[in-house]
Amino acid sequence: MDFRFSEEQEKLREEVHQFFMENLPSDYLPRGTRGQTLEQYKFWMDLQRKAGAKGYLTPGWSKESGGLGLSDMEQGVVMEETSYWGAAWPGSQGIRVCGPPVHVFGTDEQKRKFLPPIAKGEVIWYQGFTEPDAGSDEANVSLRAVEEGDHYILNGQKTFITAPGPADYLYTLARTQDVIPKHRGISLFLIDAHSPGITYRPLPTMGIFTVEIFFDNVKVPKDRLLGELNRGFYHAMVTFEFERSTTGAAAGARRTLQELIQFCREEKRNGKSLLEDPSMRDHLADRAIEMELTWLQGWFAAWHFSQRDKLGSPPPEAGGLHNKVVSADRAKQLIDSMGLYGQLRRGSKYCRYEGRAAVSWEASRSTHPAGTIEVNKIVLAGRGLGLPRIPAKFNKEIREAVEER
Amino acid sequence: MDFTFTEEQEMLRTSARDFLETECTERVVRDIMDGDLGYSPELWKKIADLGWLGLIFPEEYGGAGMSVIDLAVLYEEFGRALFIGPHLSTVVLGGMTILEAGAEEQKKDILPRIAQGERILSLALTEPEGSWDSRAWDPEGVTVKATADGDSFVIDGTKLFVHDAICADAFLVATRTKEGADPADGITLFLVDAKSPGITITPLRTIADDKQAEVVFDKVKVPKASMVGKLDGGWAPLHRSMQVGRVMLCAQMLGAEQRLLEMSVDYAKTRIQFDMPIGINQYIQEHCVLLLREVSGARWSTYLAAWKITEGEPSDFEVAVAKAWGSDAHERACWRAHQVHAGVGYTVFDGVIPLYSRRGKTFQLYLGDTAYHKEKVVKELENWPALEEPKGKPLGIWEEAPEFWVPEWWPEFEATNKAAQGG
């Protein structure tokens, strides 16, 4: 048992830390804005390129792919520093979600074409999974891809697609075969975002910005199929493995907590420091405990993932669920501690704490990205603890029986 | 980073589990709870033979020189098996304090006898007045006076909620020997023979049936040589062994929770109602999944604290986090196990769920509950250094966009898209 990082890891951490210290402006306010101004977006895009040039976006990728050829643990260290500063990479989806499966399942040509630009911070990917009828039931994808000569023709719709910047590519799940079980007829495609026939419609949420995407006879060349035909759902599961091993959450929480403590030190309430307020103390303690637990569970998952050849799949752990469950409490406690002022947005007269309570409260109304709390519980119960579930073959019968009533 | 246990730790875990499954059965546990002593002398002798009473002491004092992490592994198994006995009082709170602060003769005299199972200690710290709140575990709460009288001291006052008082050979008593601005300065520890004239022990009836007691010291005269550590300097060593004790309580709760999780999942899979296993019901699944959450949180917070202590690093924050999380998480874990088992988990004469939740109440309260340790966590936060700010040129661009629902790059994206599509 050892909770220390190696000397090399500490050195890398310090390097990345210094990178942000030098490149972030002294008046930087991490988090707390929702809709980006053009200036903010451009700032992040520039910094993303700078980080990419140093290999800090994808340190765990091979050098040919634009990474530093380091291990998963070093990747975790860099991710931790990046999240500590709340770096809002417009290319985050490519870096974290779309790139890794290309690494695993892509042809050499696909790897050459797609990975280096992600690593260099030059492109923005969207992950096109969710559809109106495929939310929690991801296998119910109905965006249809039909083979035609050396192309696939795509028709259908995606929705709630996270859009951290203007897209260059879409990493998309589409139905290539009607089959039971449904997840055996799905394939993954790497699509040019500007292909003729694709239209976008903004779908802003209370938190992150998302879009709807419509496909009207969109031609996708066959060499844009990722991995095996009809195996896309299984390939995508790999994505979830990569997402699982995140070390960033606790680091972001640490910075937020430090900022909150700083705010409490400076803020007076009824002539006393806010740090002396009992409900604020309760809030701070809960944040610190959560942060610590999140840190441990995040690193346990990352460490286990890094040892996957030796250790196999990880034991059921509820780290991810824990983060989701507490995020709503966290925002509520913060906004409650600010009375009437909590509802004020940044820029408003009388606004305190840069309006962060309002933004984080609104953002916390959603915990659904990468699966709702409820779906996470179902998966953990079934796959993690082996609890029984109604076999899928009865689903239709149940639905019909319920509708009859 | 390395989240593995050593081979020796895995062996200790396996042998402890095997031994306790045979020797510390539900029947044995119930007999101890129903009895007057609060432990089983036969079982105590056996664990002495296994070396579990000296595990943490250096070899020169008859121990095995193992670490706090090793001890936590054993305590996890104690928790799982509902082990009941004066181990924490004797080995950790008593023994480790003497190991750190005691004179060489005291250590040579007492520690080997503890390791042999021939001497049981009990910590007399908490008092009636302080037991309502944080004073129970902070130096402010120590008011029972020890007054110098020639070559002796006279201890006068009442200690309450004293664990393992009934079976103890001696009390480690925290006394007030000086009043001053710093309440931690002026606490002196004495090792007092339990048979000393003037001591009256009255058992208390607790939820856990764990034989806590009121111990009244009525002008009890103790020789100066029975002082453990320095005059007025008893708090620091006692605090350090209490910190280890807190981690051990966390480990015990963790072991119990793991067992509760296994039992609940097992019951959910096999209990049939409405022609289906109840575990198919998502309300039941939620209890199991959230029980897993308590276990996941407890495991690494406990071992991080144990590791920090073992490495000799500052550990106050980690211990406070572990016990703050652990106490309430245990309450929730027991409650969820009750919910899954319903009536079957509520009967008194058979079934172990009530034994876990009743014992759990002691674990939660002892050495500080969640509220107490949350306050300790905040105390640590207050000492965090000022925030480090980045050094780049200020840009003045962090105001929120006036139309903040749709980002400002959107129109340009739409235009680019149209142009690229030739429209």
Interface residues (C-beta under 8 A of the other chain):
Chain A: M1 D2 F3 R4 F5 F20 M21 E22 N23 L24 P25 S26 D27 Y28 L29 T33 R34 G35 Q36 T37 L38 E39 Q40 Y41 F43 M73 W85 G165 P166 A167 A193 H194 S195 P196 G197 I198 T199 Y200 P202 P204 F209 L257 Q258 E259 I261 Q262 L275 R281 D282 L284 A285 D286 A288 I289 E292 L293 L296 Q297 W299 F300 W303 H304 P316 E317 A318 G319 L321 H322 V325 R345 R346 G347 E354 G355 K377 I378 L380 A381 G384 L385 G386 L387 P388 R389 I390
Chain B: M1 D2 F3 T4 F5 T6 I69 V265 A268 K269 M276 P277 G279 I280 Q282 I284 Q285 E286 C288 V289 L290 L292 R293 V295 S296 G297 W300 S301 Y303 L304 W307 K308 F317 E318 V321 A324 W325 K374 E375 V377 V378 E380 L381 E382 W384 A386 L387 E388 E389 P390 K391 G392 K393 P394 L395 G396 I397 W398 E399 E400 A401 E403 F404 W405 V406 P407 E408 W409 W410 E412 F413 E414 T416 N417 A420 Q421 G422
